[in-house]
Amino acid sequence: MRWSTQNIDITESHVCAGASGHGIANGDSGGPLMMKSSDNRWFQMGIVSFLNPFIPTRQDLLPGVYTNIQVF
């Protein structure tokens, strides 16, 4: 899969997540993507991987790209 028309590959080892105003920012690399399970337990699903290099500002408005640790 490609991220829009910008030739950024999103593979099965990635997961996109975030909501308007709640995305990742510069300096977040390596941080966790946490999810709450149906039994209200938190678990780590991913690690912040990269930002869209073609949009240097307002990254918080875009989904972030995380490494999907469940495939490793």
mmJSON file of the N, C-alpha and C atoms, coordinates in Angstrom:
{"data_MODEL":{"atom_site":{
"group_PDB":["ATOM","ATOM","ATOM","ATOM","ATOM","ATOM","ATOM","ATOM","ATOM","ATOM","ATOM","ATOM","ATOM","ATOM","ATOM","ATOM","ATOM","ATOM","ATOM","ATOM","ATOM","ATOM","ATOM","ATOM","ATOM","ATOM","ATOM","ATOM","ATOM","ATOM","ATOM","ATOM","ATOM","ATOM","ATOM","ATOM","ATOM","ATOM","ATOM","ATOM","ATOM","ATOM","ATOM","ATOM","ATOM","ATOM","ATOM","ATOM","ATOM","ATOM","ATOM","ATOM","ATOM","ATOM","ATOM","ATOM","ATOM","ATOM","ATOM","ATOM","ATOM","ATOM","ATOM","ATOM","ATOM","ATOM","ATOM","ATOM","ATOM","ATOM","ATOM","ATOM","ATOM","ATOM","ATOM","ATOM","ATOM","ATOM","ATOM","ATOM","ATOM","ATOM","ATOM","ATOM","ATOM","ATOM","ATOM","ATOM","ATOM","ATOM","ATOM","ATOM","ATOM","ATOM","ATOM","ATOM","ATOM","ATOM","ATOM","ATOM","ATOM","ATOM","ATOM","ATOM","ATOM","ATOM","ATOM","ATOM","ATOM","ATOM","ATOM","ATOM","ATOM","ATOM","ATOM","ATOM","ATOM","ATOM","ATOM","ATOM","ATOM","ATOM","ATOM","ATOM","ATOM","ATOM","ATOM","ATOM","ATOM","ATOM","ATOM","ATOM","ATOM","ATOM","ATOM","ATOM","ATOM","ATOM","ATOM","ATOM","ATOM","ATOM","ATOM","ATOM","ATOM","ATOM","ATOM","ATOM","ATOM","ATOM","ATOM","ATOM","ATOM","ATOM","ATOM","ATOM","ATOM","ATOM","ATOM","ATOM","ATOM","ATOM","ATOM","ATOM","ATOM","ATOM","ATOM","ATOM","ATOM","ATOM","ATOM","ATOM","ATOM","ATOM","ATOM","ATOM","ATOM","ATOM","ATOM","ATOM","ATOM","ATOM","ATOM","ATOM","ATOM","ATOM","ATOM","ATOM","ATOM","ATOM","ATOM","ATOM","ATOM","ATOM","ATOM","ATOM","ATOM","ATOM","ATOM","ATOM","ATOM","ATOM","ATOM","ATOM","ATOM","ATOM","ATOM","ATOM","ATOM","ATOM","ATOM","ATOM","ATOM","ATOM","ATOM","ATOM"],
"id":[1,2,3,4,5,6,7,8,9,10,11,12,13,14,15,16,17,18,19,20,21,22,23,24,25,26,27,28,29,30,31,32,33,34,35,36,37,38,39,40,41,42,43,44,45,46,47,48,49,50,51,52,53,54,55,56,57,58,59,60,61,62,63,64,65,66,67,68,69,70,71,72,73,74,75,76,77,78,79,80,81,82,83,84,85,86,87,88,89,90,91,92,93,94,95,96,97,98,99,100,101,102,103,104,105,106,107,108,109,110,111,112,113,114,115,116,117,118,119,120,121,122,123,124,125,126,127,128,129,130,131,132,133,134,135,136,137,138,139,140,141,142,143,144,145,146,147,148,149,150,151,152,153,154,155,156,157,158,159,160,161,162,163,164,165,166,167,168,169,170,171,172,173,174,175,176,177,178,179,180,181,182,183,184,185,186,187,188,189,190,191,192,193,194,195,196,197,198,199,200,201,202,203,204,205,206,207,208,209,210,211,212,213,214,215,216],
"type_symbol":["N","C","C","N","C","C","N","C","C","N","C","C","N","C","C","N","C","C","N","C","C","N","C","C","N","C","C","N","C","C","N","C","C","N","C","C","N","C","C","N","C","C","N","C","C","N","C","C","N","C","C","N","C","C","N","C","C","N","C","C","N","C","C","N","C","C","N","C","C","N","C","C","N","C","C","N","C","C","N","C","C","N","C","C","N","C","C","N","C","C","N","C","C","N","C","C","N","C","C","N","C","C","N","C","C","N","C","C","N","C","C","N","C","C","N","C","C","N","C","C","N","C","C","N","C","C","N","C","C","N","C","C","N","C","C","N","C","C","N","C","C","N","C","C","N","C","C","N","C","C","N","C","C","N","C","C","N","C","C","N","C","C","N","C","C","N","C","C","N","C","C","N","C","C","N","C","C","N","C","C","N","C","C","N","C","C","N","C","C","N","C","C","N","C","C","N","C","C","N","C","C","N","C","C","N","C","C","N","C","C","N","C","C","N","C","C"],
"label_atom_id":["N","CA","C","N","CA","C","N","CA","C","N","CA","C","N","CA","C","N","CA","C","N","CA","C","N","CA","C","N","CA","C","N","CA","C","N","CA","C","N","CA","C","N","CA","C","N","CA","C","N","CA","C","N","CA","C","N","CA","C","N","CA","C","N","CA","C","N","CA","C","N","CA","C","N","CA","C","N","CA","C","N","CA","C","N","CA","C","N","CA","C","N","CA","C","N","CA","C","N","CA","C","N","CA","C","N","CA","C","N","CA","C","N","CA","C","N","CA","C","N","CA","C","N","CA","C","N","CA","C","N","CA","C","N","CA","C","N","CA","C","N","CA","C","N","CA","C","N","CA","C","N","CA","C","N","CA","C","N","CA","C","N","CA","C","N","CA","C","N","CA","C","N","CA","C","N","CA","C","N","CA","C","N","CA","C","N","CA","C","N","CA","C","N","CA","C","N","CA","C","N","CA","C","N","CA","C","N","CA","C","N","CA","C","N","CA","C","N","CA","C","N","CA","C","N","CA","C","N","CA","C","N","CA","C","N","CA","C","N","CA","C","N","CA","C","N","CA","C","N","CA","C"],
"label_alt_id":[null,null,null,null,null,null,null,null,null,null,null,null,null,null,null,null,null,null,null,null,null,null,null,null,null,null,null,null,null,null,null,null,null,null,null,null,null,null,null,null,null,null,null,null,null,null,null,null,null,null,null,null,null,null,null,null,null,null,null,null,null,null,null,null,null,null,null,null,null,null,null,null,null,null,null,null,null,null,null,null,null,null,null,null,null,null,null,null,null,null,null,null,null,null,null,null,null,null,null,null,null,null,null,null,null,null,null,null,null,null,null,null,null,null,null,null,null,null,null,null,null,null,null,null,null,null,null,null,null,null,null,null,null,null,null,null,null,null,null,null,null,null,null,null,null,null,null,null,null,null,null,null,null,null,null,null,null,null,null,null,null,null,null,null,null,null,null,null,null,null,null,null,null,null,null,null,null,null,null,null,null,null,null,null,null,null,null,null,null,null,null,null,null,null,null,null,null,null,null,null,null,null,null,null,null,null,null,null,null,null,null,null,null,null,null,null],
"label_comp_id":["MET","MET","MET","ARG","ARG","ARG","TRP","TRP","TRP","SER","SER","SER","THR","THR","THR","GLN","GLN","GLN","ASN","ASN","ASN","ILE","ILE","ILE","ASP","ASP","ASP","ILE","ILE","ILE","THR","THR","THR","GLU","GLU","GLU","SER","SER","SER","HIS","HIS","HIS","VAL","VAL","VAL","CYS","CYS","CYS","ALA","ALA","ALA","GLY","GLY","GLY","ALA","ALA","ALA","SER","SER","SER","GLY","GLY","GLY","HIS","HIS","HIS","GLY","GLY","GLY","ILE","ILE","ILE","ALA","ALA","ALA","ASN","ASN","ASN","GLY","GLY","GLY","ASP","ASP","ASP","SER","SER","SER","GLY","GLY","GLY","GLY","GLY","GLY","PRO","PRO","PRO","LEU","LEU","LEU","MET","MET","MET","MET","MET","MET","LYS","LYS","LYS","SER","SER","SER","SER","SER","SER","ASP","ASP","ASP","ASN","ASN","ASN","ARG","ARG","ARG","TRP","TRP","TRP","PHE","PHE","PHE","GLN","GLN","GLN","MET","MET","MET","GLY","GLY","GLY","ILE","ILE","ILE","VAL","VAL","VAL","SER","SER","SER","PHE","PHE","PHE","LEU","LEU","LEU","ASN","ASN","ASN","PRO","PRO","PRO","PHE","PHE","PHE","ILE","ILE","ILE","PRO","PRO","PRO","THR","THR","THR","ARG","ARG","ARG","GLN","GLN","GLN","ASP","ASP","ASP","LEU","LEU","LEU","LEU","LEU","LEU","PRO","PRO","PRO","GLY","GLY","GLY","VAL","VAL","VAL","TYR","TYR","TYR","THR","THR","THR","ASN","ASN","ASN","ILE","ILE","ILE","GLN","GLN","GLN","VAL","VAL","VAL","PHE","PHE","PHE"],
"label_asym_id":["A","A","A","A","A","A","A","A","A","A","A","A","A","A","A","A","A","A","A","A","A","A","A","A","A","A","A","A","A","A","A","A","A","A","A","A","A","A","A","A","A","A","A","A","A","A","A","A","A","A","A","A","A","A","A","A","A","A","A","A","A","A","A","A","A","A","A","A","A","A","A","A","A","A","A","A","A","A","A","A","A","A","A","A","A","A","A","A","A","A","A","A","A","A","A","A","A","A","A","A","A","A","A","A","A","A","A","A","A","A","A","A","A","A","A","A","A","A","A","A","A","A","A","A","A","A","A","A","A","A","A","A","A","A","A","A","A","A","A","A","A","A","A","A","A","A","A","A","A","A","A","A","A","A","A","A","A","A","A","A","A","A","A","A","A","A","A","A","A","A","A","A","A","A","A","A","A","A","A","A","A","A","A","A","A","A","A","A","A","A","A","A","A","A","A","A","A","A","A","A","A","A","A","A","A","A","A","A","A","A","A","A","A","A","A","A"],
"label_entity_id":["1","1","1","1","1","1","1","1","1","1","1","1","1","1","1","1","1","1","1","1","1","1","1","1","1","1","1","1","1","1","1","1","1","1","1","1","1","1","1","1","1","1","1","1","1","1","1","1","1","1","1","1","1","1","1","1","1","1","1","1","1","1","1","1","1","1","1","1","1","1","1","1","1","1","1","1","1","1","1","1","1","1","1","1","1","1","1","1","1","1","1","1","1","1","1","1","1","1","1","1","1","1","1","1","1","1","1","1","1","1","1","1","1","1","1","1","1","1","1","1","1","1","1","1","1","1","1","1","1","1","1","1","1","1","1","1","1","1","1","1","1","1","1","1","1","1","1","1","1","1","1","1","1","1","1","1","1","1","1","1","1","1","1","1","1","1","1","1","1","1","1","1","1","1","1","1","1","1","1","1","1","1","1","1","1","1","1","1","1","1","1","1","1","1","1","1","1","1","1","1","1","1","1","1","1","1","1","1","1","1","1","1","1","1","1","1"],
"label_seq_id":[1,1,1,2,2,2,3,3,3,4,4,4,5,5,5,6,6,6,7,7,7,8,8,8,9,9,9,10,10,10,11,11,11,12,12,12,13,13,13,14,14,14,15,15,15,16,16,16,17,17,17,18,18,18,19,19,19,20,20,20,21,21,21,22,22,22,23,23,23,24,24,24,25,25,25,26,26,26,27,27,27,28,28,28,29,29,29,30,30,30,31,31,31,32,32,32,33,33,33,34,34,34,35,35,35,36,36,36,37,37,37,38,38,38,39,39,39,40,40,40,41,41,41,42,42,42,43,43,43,44,44,44,45,45,45,46,46,46,47,47,47,48,48,48,49,49,49,50,50,50,51,51,51,52,52,52,53,53,53,54,54,54,55,55,55,56,56,56,57,57,57,58,58,58,59,59,59,60,60,60,61,61,61,62,62,62,63,63,63,64,64,64,65,65,65,66,66,66,67,67,67,68,68,68,69,69,69,70,70,70,71,71,71,72,72,72],
"pdbx_PDB_ins_code":[null,null,null,null,null,null,null,null,null,null,null,null,null,null,null,null,null,null,null,null,null,null,null,null,null,null,null,null,null,null,null,null,null,null,null,null,null,null,null,null,null,null,null,null,null,null,null,null,null,null,null,null,null,null,null,null,null,null,null,null,null,null,null,null,null,null,null,null,null,null,null,null,null,null,null,null,null,null,null,null,null,null,null,null,null,null,null,null,null,null,null,null,null,null,null,null,null,null,null,null,null,null,null,null,null,null,null,null,null,null,null,null,null,null,null,null,null,null,null,null,null,null,null,null,null,null,null,null,null,null,null,null,null,null,null,null,null,null,null,null,null,null,null,null,null,null,null,null,null,null,null,null,null,null,null,null,null,null,null,null,null,null,null,null,null,null,null,null,null,null,null,null,null,null,null,null,null,null,null,null,null,null,null,null,null,null,null,null,null,null,null,null,null,null,null,null,null,null,null,null,null,null,null,null,null,null,null,null,null,null,null,null,null,null,null,null],
"Cartn_x":[0.84,0.0,0.894,0.429,1.18,0.46,1.253,0.7,0.397,-0.855,-1.323,-0.57,-0.111,0.626,2.096,2.577,3.925,4.955,4.594,5.525,6.176,5.399,5.873,5.196,5.992,5.432,4.983,3.764,3.227,3.035,3.783,3.761,3.035,2.964,2.315,3.079,4.316,5.058,4.786,3.852,3.461,1.993,1.651,0.257,0.126,-0.964,-1.23,-2.263,-2.037,-2.97,-2.873,-3.939,-3.964,-5.268,-5.519,-6.721,-6.334,-7.166,-6.874,-6.498,-5.308,-4.817,-4.162,-4.105,-3.558,-2.546,-1.802,-0.827,0.545,1.536,2.909,3.583,4.706,5.437,6.927,7.711,9.165,9.595,10.479,10.955,10.209,9.118,8.329,8.855,9.814,10.315,10.715,10.292,10.588,9.544,8.609,7.555,6.524,5.72,4.764,3.439,2.805,1.397,0.672,-0.135,-0.82,-2.284,-2.821,-4.24,-4.83,-6.121,-6.837,-7.632,-7.446,-8.15,-9.589,-10.362,-11.772,-11.938,-10.884,-10.957,-10.268,-10.129,-9.592,-8.123,-7.359,-5.913,-5.216,-4.159,-3.38,-2.262,-2.001,-0.873,-0.257,1.026,1.726,1.526,1.061,0.819,1.889,2.504,3.468,4.494,5.436,6.5,6.501,6.54,6.553,7.694,7.369,8.351,8.787,7.846,8.249,7.08,7.432,6.476,6.481,5.467,5.441,6.464,7.543,8.6,8.188,7.062,6.633,5.748,5.372,4.528,5.21,6.107,6.925,6.182,5.007,4.278,2.931,2.369,1.052,0.944,2.002,1.97,0.876,0.464,-0.563,-1.928,-2.07,-3.338,-3.404,-2.3,-2.208,-2.051,-2.449,-2.149,-0.638,-0.17,1.245,1.52,2.766,3.157,3.989,3.559,4.187,4.687,5.735,6.141,5.177,4.589,3.628,4.398,4.525,5.349,4.698,3.429,2.76,3.213,3.9,4.365,5.775,6.396,7.764,7.77],
"Cartn_y":[-1.16,0.0,1.235,2.293,3.548,4.613,5.488,6.626,7.699,7.866,8.851,8.663,9.74,9.675,9.969,9.819,10.264,9.15,7.983,6.866,6.442,6.445,5.924,4.577,3.513,2.17,1.927,1.459,1.002,-0.504,-1.282,-2.738,-3.373,-4.705,-5.4,-5.254,-4.753,-4.505,-3.105,-2.379,-1.047,-1.041,-0.064,0.213,1.73,2.255,3.695,3.939,4.983,5.301,6.781,7.291,8.688,9.335,10.464,11.235,12.701,13.494,14.913,15.523,16.077,16.693,15.733,14.438,13.436,12.535,13.072,12.275,12.339,11.847,11.876,13.156,13.481,14.697,14.402,15.348,15.199,14.914,13.955,13.568,12.394,11.962,10.841,9.478,9.436,8.161,7.224,5.976,4.972,4.88,5.818,5.803,4.724,4.366,3.266,3.686,2.746,2.84,1.852,2.373,1.543,1.371,0.193,-0.091,-0.714,-0.522,-1.117,-2.31,-3.446,-4.662,-4.642,-5.604,-5.679,-5.925,-6.457,-6.657,-5.52,-4.367,-3.132,-3.2,-4.078,-4.127,-3.412,-2.681,-1.966,-2.859,-2.791,-3.517,-2.667,-2.923,-2.179,-2.878,-2.108,-2.656,-2.23,-1.067,-0.572,0.355,0.76,1.698,2.784,4.052,5.159,4.943,4.957,4.679,5.936,6.6,7.801,8.725,9.967,10.996,11.106,11.727,11.995,13.083,12.77,13.756,14.873,14.712,15.717,16.789,16.592,17.569,17.898,18.889,19.142,19.76,20.35,20.973,20.3,20.442,19.904,18.396,17.683,16.224,15.644,16.407,15.902,15.763,16.297,16.184,14.933,14.194,13.016,11.746,10.605,9.348,9.152,8.627,8.306,6.907,6.651,5.319,4.671,3.499,2.758,1.415,0.89,-0.483,-1.386,-2.336,-3.266,-4.384,-4.318,-5.299,-6.68,-6.784,-8.084,-9.004,-8.466,-9.318,-9.849,-9.433,-9.881,-10.896],
"Cartn_z":[0.0,0.0,0.0,-0.604,-0.645,0.154,0.751,1.482,0.468,0.142,-0.83,-2.135,-2.722,-3.988,-3.768,-2.543,-2.218,-2.189,-2.714,-2.85,-1.545,-0.467,0.807,1.004,1.059,1.214,2.649,2.798,4.073,3.915,4.685,4.547,5.728,5.719,6.826,8.141,8.083,9.324,9.873,9.258,9.724,10.129,10.941,11.266,11.341,10.807,10.865,11.959,12.747,13.83,14.151,14.712,15.138,14.75,15.343,15.049,14.999,14.413,14.273,15.622,15.673,16.898,17.867,17.514,18.422,17.724,16.794,16.069,16.711,15.99,16.471,15.997,16.62,16.28,16.283,15.794,15.838,17.271,17.429,18.751,19.359,18.739,19.265,18.825,17.905,17.38,18.513,18.393,19.405,20.497,20.526,21.543,21.258,22.262,22.101,21.485,20.807,20.418,21.319,22.229,23.211,22.82,23.122,22.885,24.142,24.303,25.43,24.916,25.555,25.137,25.644,25.202,25.595,27.096,27.749,29.206,29.969,29.298,29.882,30.28,29.67,29.9,28.756,29.09,28.078,27.565,26.267,25.685,24.584,24.335,23.29,21.959,20.975,19.643,18.648,18.875,17.908,18.519,17.667,18.021,16.955,17.382,16.42,15.439,14.153,13.116,12.379,11.702,10.962,10.703,10.383,9.991,8.48,7.929,6.494,6.196,5.479,5.23,4.28,3.603,2.638,3.258,4.508,5.2,6.531,6.542,7.731,8.911,8.689,9.79,9.986,11.163,11.529,11.32,11.687,11.611,12.497,13.53,14.443,13.773,12.569,11.846,10.979,10.903,10.031,10.855,10.317,11.008,11.086,12.192,12.332,11.818,11.449,10.988,12.094,12.502,13.589,13.066,13.689,13.427,14.181,13.477,14.068,14.757,16.076,16.79,16.844,16.488,16.514,15.388,14.382,13.282,13.531,14.63,14.931,16.047],
"occupancy":[1.0,1.0,1.0,1.0,1.0,1.0,1.0,1.0,1.0,1.0,1.0,1.0,1.0,1.0,1.0,1.0,1.0,1.0,1.0,1.0,1.0,1.0,1.0,1.0,1.0,1.0,1.0,1.0,1.0,1.0,1.0,1.0,1.0,1.0,1.0,1.0,1.0,1.0,1.0,1.0,1.0,1.0,1.0,1.0,1.0,1.0,1.0,1.0,1.0,1.0,1.0,1.0,1.0,1.0,1.0,1.0,1.0,1.0,1.0,1.0,1.0,1.0,1.0,1.0,1.0,1.0,1.0,1.0,1.0,1.0,1.0,1.0,1.0,1.0,1.0,1.0,1.0,1.0,1.0,1.0,1.0,1.0,1.0,1.0,1.0,1.0,1.0,1.0,1.0,1.0,1.0,1.0,1.0,1.0,1.0,1.0,1.0,1.0,1.0,1.0,1.0,1.0,1.0,1.0,1.0,1.0,1.0,1.0,1.0,1.0,1.0,1.0,1.0,1.0,1.0,1.0,1.0,1.0,1.0,1.0,1.0,1.0,1.0,1.0,1.0,1.0,1.0,1.0,1.0,1.0,1.0,1.0,1.0,1.0,1.0,1.0,1.0,1.0,1.0,1.0,1.0,1.0,1.0,1.0,1.0,1.0,1.0,1.0,1.0,1.0,1.0,1.0,1.0,1.0,1.0,1.0,1.0,1.0,1.0,1.0,1.0,1.0,1.0,1.0,1.0,1.0,1.0,1.0,1.0,1.0,1.0,1.0,1.0,1.0,1.0,1.0,1.0,1.0,1.0,1.0,1.0,1.0,1.0,1.0,1.0,1.0,1.0,1.0,1.0,1.0,1.0,1.0,1.0,1.0,1.0,1.0,1.0,1.0,1.0,1.0,1.0,1.0,1.0,1.0,1.0,1.0,1.0,1.0,1.0,1.0,1.0,1.0,1.0,1.0,1.0,1.0],
"B_iso_or_equiv":[0.0,0.0,0.0,0.0,0.0,0.0,0.0,0.0,0.0,0.0,0.0,0.0,0.0,0.0,0.0,0.0,0.0,0.0,0.0,0.0,0.0,0.0,0.0,0.0,0.0,0.0,0.0,0.0,0.0,0.0,0.0,0.0,0.0,0.0,0.0,0.0,0.0,0.0,0.0,0.0,0.0,0.0,0.0,0.0,0.0,0.0,0.0,0.0,0.0,0.0,0.0,0.0,0.0,0.0,0.0,0.0,0.0,0.0,0.0,0.0,0.0,0.0,0.0,0.0,0.0,0.0,0.0,0.0,0.0,0.0,0.0,0.0,0.0,0.0,0.0,0.0,0.0,0.0,0.0,0.0,0.0,0.0,0.0,0.0,0.0,0.0,0.0,0.0,0.0,0.0,0.0,0.0,0.0,0.0,0.0,0.0,0.0,0.0,0.0,0.0,0.0,0.0,0.0,0.0,0.0,0.0,0.0,0.0,0.0,0.0,0.0,0.0,0.0,0.0,0.0,0.0,0.0,0.0,0.0,0.0,0.0,0.0,0.0,0.0,0.0,0.0,0.0,0.0,0.0,0.0,0.0,0.0,0.0,0.0,0.0,0.0,0.0,0.0,0.0,0.0,0.0,0.0,0.0,0.0,0.0,0.0,0.0,0.0,0.0,0.0,0.0,0.0,0.0,0.0,0.0,0.0,0.0,0.0,0.0,0.0,0.0,0.0,0.0,0.0,0.0,0.0,0.0,0.0,0.0,0.0,0.0,0.0,0.0,0.0,0.0,0.0,0.0,0.0,0.0,0.0,0.0,0.0,0.0,0.0,0.0,0.0,0.0,0.0,0.0,0.0,0.0,0.0,0.0,0.0,0.0,0.0,0.0,0.0,0.0,0.0,0.0,0.0,0.0,0.0,0.0,0.0,0.0,0.0,0.0,0.0,0.0,0.0,0.0,0.0,0.0,0.0],
"pdbx_formal_charge":[null,null,null,null,null,null,null,null,null,null,null,null,null,null,null,null,null,null,null,null,null,null,null,null,null,null,null,null,null,null,null,null,null,null,null,null,null,null,null,null,null,null,null,null,null,null,null,null,null,null,null,null,null,null,null,null,null,null,null,null,null,null,null,null,null,null,null,null,null,null,null,null,null,null,null,null,null,null,null,null,null,null,null,null,null,null,null,null,null,null,null,null,null,null,null,null,null,null,null,null,null,null,null,null,null,null,null,null,null,null,null,null,null,null,null,null,null,null,null,null,null,null,null,null,null,null,null,null,null,null,null,null,null,null,null,null,null,null,null,null,null,null,null,null,null,null,null,null,null,null,null,null,null,null,null,null,null,null,null,null,null,null,null,null,null,null,null,null,null,null,null,null,null,null,null,null,null,null,null,null,null,null,null,null,null,null,null,null,null,null,null,null,null,null,null,null,null,null,null,null,null,null,null,null,null,null,null,null,null,null,null,null,null,null,null,null],
"auth_seq_id":[1,1,1,2,2,2,3,3,3,4,4,4,5,5,5,6,6,6,7,7,7,8,8,8,9,9,9,10,10,10,11,11,11,12,12,12,13,13,13,14,14,14,15,15,15,16,16,16,17,17,17,18,18,18,19,19,19,20,20,20,21,21,21,22,22,22,23,23,23,24,24,24,25,25,25,26,26,26,27,27,27,28,28,28,29,29,29,30,30,30,31,31,31,32,32,32,33,33,33,34,34,34,35,35,35,36,36,36,37,37,37,38,38,38,39,39,39,40,40,40,41,41,41,42,42,42,43,43,43,44,44,44,45,45,45,46,46,46,47,47,47,48,48,48,49,49,49,50,50,50,51,51,51,52,52,52,53,53,53,54,54,54,55,55,55,56,56,56,57,57,57,58,58,58,59,59,59,60,60,60,61,61,61,62,62,62,63,63,63,64,64,64,65,65,65,66,66,66,67,67,67,68,68,68,69,69,69,70,70,70,71,71,71,72,72,72],
"auth_comp_id":["MET","MET","MET","ARG","ARG","ARG","TRP","TRP","TRP","SER","SER","SER","THR","THR","THR","GLN","GLN","GLN","ASN","ASN","ASN","ILE","ILE","ILE","ASP","ASP","ASP","ILE","ILE","ILE","THR","THR","THR","GLU","GLU","GLU","SER","SER","SER","HIS","HIS","HIS","VAL","VAL","VAL","CYS","CYS","CYS","ALA","ALA","ALA","GLY","GLY","GLY","ALA","ALA","ALA","SER","SER","SER","GLY","GLY","GLY","HIS","HIS","HIS","GLY","GLY","GLY","ILE","ILE","ILE","ALA","ALA","ALA","ASN","ASN","ASN","GLY","GLY","GLY","ASP","ASP","ASP","SER","SER","SER","GLY","GLY","GLY","GLY","GLY","GLY","PRO","PRO","PRO","LEU","LEU","LEU","MET","MET","MET","MET","MET","MET","LYS","LYS","LYS","SER","SER","SER","SER","SER","SER","ASP","ASP","ASP","ASN","ASN","ASN","ARG","ARG","ARG","TRP","TRP","TRP","PHE","PHE","PHE","GLN","GLN","GLN","MET","MET","MET","GLY","GLY","GLY","ILE","ILE","ILE","VAL","VAL","VAL","SER","SER","SER","PHE","PHE","PHE","LEU","LEU","LEU","ASN","ASN","ASN","PRO","PRO","PRO","PHE","PHE","PHE","ILE","ILE","ILE","PRO","PRO","PRO","THR","THR","THR","ARG","ARG","ARG","GLN","GLN","GLN","ASP","ASP","ASP","LEU","LEU","LEU","LEU","LEU","LEU","PRO","PRO","PRO","GLY","GLY","GLY","VAL","VAL","VAL","TYR","TYR","TYR","THR","THR","THR","ASN","ASN","ASN","ILE","ILE","ILE","GLN","GLN","GLN","VAL","VAL","VAL","PHE","PHE","PHE"],
"auth_asym_id":["A","A","A","A","A","A","A","A","A","A","A","A","A","A","A","A","A","A","A","A","A","A","A","A","A","A","A","A","A","A","A","A","A","A","A","A","A","A","A","A","A","A","A","A","A","A","A","A","A","A","A","A","A","A","A","A","A","A","A","A","A","A","A","A","A","A","A","A","A","A","A","A","A","A","A","A","A","A","A","A","A","A","A","A","A","A","A","A","A","A","A","A","A","A","A","A","A","A","A","A","A","A","A","A","A","A","A","A","A","A","A","A","A","A","A","A","A","A","A","A","A","A","A","A","A","A","A","A","A","A","A","A","A","A","A","A","A","A","A","A","A","A","A","A","A","A","A","A","A","A","A","A","A","A","A","A","A","A","A","A","A","A","A","A","A","A","A","A","A","A","A","A","A","A","A","A","A","A","A","A","A","A","A","A","A","A","A","A","A","A","A","A","A","A","A","A","A","A","A","A","A","A","A","A","A","A","A","A","A","A","A","A","A","A","A","A"],
"auth_atom_id":["N","CA","C","N","CA","C","N","CA","C","N","CA","C","N","CA","C","N","CA","C","N","CA","C","N","CA","C","N","CA","C","N","CA","C","N","CA","C","N","CA","C","N","CA","C","N","CA","C","N","CA","C","N","CA","C","N","CA","C","N","CA","C","N","CA","C","N","CA","C","N","CA","C","N","CA","C","N","CA","C","N","CA","C","N","CA","C","N","CA","C","N","CA","C","N","CA","C","N","CA","C","N","CA","C","N","CA","C","N","CA","C","N","CA","C","N","CA","C","N","CA","C","N","CA","C","N","CA","C","N","CA","C","N","CA","C","N","CA","C","N","CA","C","N","CA","C","N","CA","C","N","CA","C","N","CA","C","N","CA","C","N","CA","C","N","CA","C","N","CA","C","N","CA","C","N","CA","C","N","CA","C","N","CA","C","N","CA","C","N","CA","C","N","CA","C","N","CA","C","N","CA","C","N","CA","C","N","CA","C","N","CA","C","N","CA","C","N","CA","C","N","CA","C","N","CA","C","N","CA","C","N","CA","C","N","CA","C","N","CA","C","N","CA","C","N","CA","C","N","CA","C"],
"pdbx_PDB_model_num":[1,1,1,1,1,1,1,1,1,1,1,1,1,1,1,1,1,1,1,1,1,1,1,1,1,1,1,1,1,1,1,1,1,1,1,1,1,1,1,1,1,1,1,1,1,1,1,1,1,1,1,1,1,1,1,1,1,1,1,1,1,1,1,1,1,1,1,1,1,1,1,1,1,1,1,1,1,1,1,1,1,1,1,1,1,1,1,1,1,1,1,1,1,1,1,1,1,1,1,1,1,1,1,1,1,1,1,1,1,1,1,1,1,1,1,1,1,1,1,1,1,1,1,1,1,1,1,1,1,1,1,1,1,1,1,1,1,1,1,1,1,1,1,1,1,1,1,1,1,1,1,1,1,1,1,1,1,1,1,1,1,1,1,1,1,1,1,1,1,1,1,1,1,1,1,1,1,1,1,1,1,1,1,1,1,1,1,1,1,1,1,1,1,1,1,1,1,1,1,1,1,1,1,1,1,1,1,1,1,1,1,1,1,1,1,1]
}}}
